[in-house]
Structure formats: C-alpha cells, structure tokens
Amino acid sequence: MDHLSDEVIEGYALRELSELELQEVEKHASCCPECHDRLQEETDLAAAMFPPSSAAMIREIIRAERKKAAKG
C-alpha cells in the first residue's frame, strides 16, 4: 500500500487541500494506521503552533511564496 507523502500530510494539517483531497486523505488514513498516526501528529503540531487565525495568514504567505517561485 502506498503511503501519503509528506507534502500531502502537511497540506492536510494546514488545511490547504481541496475538500475532495481532504476526503481522499481521510479515506486512506482510515485504513492505514501508519498514515493515520502521521496525520494525527502533524495536525496536532499545526494546531499547537498555529491558532486558527494565524493559520489563515500562514496559508496566504505560503501561497504567495509558491506563486513567486512558480514565476521563476
């Protein structure tokens, strides 16, 4: 069984994934104990480090940096 990538787990923890992607990750984690544990750890860490109000700000910063990197 393939496991979730670090990028997908990070995106899940920071709520950067689309609703469909979130559902797919949760479906996989429901039958993969290793990914479930990794998701829980990352989600707990993100919640501790980034209260909901700052999480939105951080998402915007990450998106802006990604756009800038994509442009070259």
C-alpha positions as semicolon CSV with decimal commas, in nm:
position;residue;x (nm);y (nm);z (nm)
1;M;0,000;0,000;0,000
2;D;0,131;0,346;-0,088
3;H;0,152;0,592;0,196
4;L;0,063;0,959;0,195
5;S;0,350;1,188;0,100
6;D;0,494;1,441;0,343
7;E;0,354;1,719;0,124
8;V;0,002;1,578;0,137
9;I;0,020;1,533;0,513
10;E;0,145;1,889;0,555
11;G;-0,129;2,019;0,327
12;Y;-0,388;1,830;0,526
13;A;-0,259;1,958;0,859
14;L;-0,259;2,317;0,733
15;R;-0,594;2,272;0,557
16;E;-0,451;2,362;0,218
17;L;-0,615;2,073;0,034
18;S;-0,942;2,086;-0,153
19;E;-1,247;1,926;0,002
20;L;-1,211;1,627;-0,232
21;E;-0,844;1,586;-0,144
22;L;-0,926;1,607;0,229
23;Q;-1,182;1,330;0,186
24;E;-0,936;1,111;-0,006
25;V;-0,669;1,158;0,262
26;E;-0,916;1,073;0,538
27;K;-1,034;0,766;0,348
28;H;-0,676;0,642;0,309
29;A;-0,592;0,718;0,674
30;S;-0,897;0,524;0,791
31;C;-0,744;0,201;0,659
32;C;-0,373;0,280;0,703
33;P;-0,264;0,304;1,068
34;E;0,078;0,445;0,981
35;C;-0,065;0,735;0,779
36;H;-0,337;0,788;1,038
37;D;-0,075;0,832;1,310
38;R;0,135;1,066;1,094
39;L;-0,172;1,277;1,011
40;Q;-0,266;1,300;1,377
41;E;0,084;1,408;1,477
42;E;0,104;1,675;1,206
43;T;-0,247;1,802;1,276
44;D;-0,177;1,826;1,649
45;L;0,151;2,006;1,581
46;A;-0,010;2,251;1,339
47;A;-0,290;2,324;1,587
48;A;-0,040;2,389;1,865
49;M;0,183;2,611;1,654
50;F;-0,079;2,799;1,456
51;P;-0,402;2,909;1,619
52;P;-0,686;2,927;1,364
53;S;-0,643;3,299;1,296
54;S;-0,271;3,272;1,226
55;A;-0,314;2,956;1,019
56;A;-0,507;3,152;0,757
57;M;-0,234;3,413;0,744
58;I;0,035;3,147;0,708
59;R;-0,159;2,979;0,425
60;E;-0,165;3,310;0,238
61;I;0,209;3,355;0,287
62;I;0,278;3,002;0,162
63;R;0,054;3,054;-0,143
64;A;0,226;3,382;-0,226
65;E;0,570;3,220;-0,198
66;R;0,462;2,931;-0,420
67;K;0,330;3,171;-0,683
68;K;0,651;3,369;-0,672
69;A;0,859;3,050;-0,707
70;A;0,645;2,929;-0,999
71;K;0,705;3,254;-1,185
72;G;1,074;3,195;-1,172
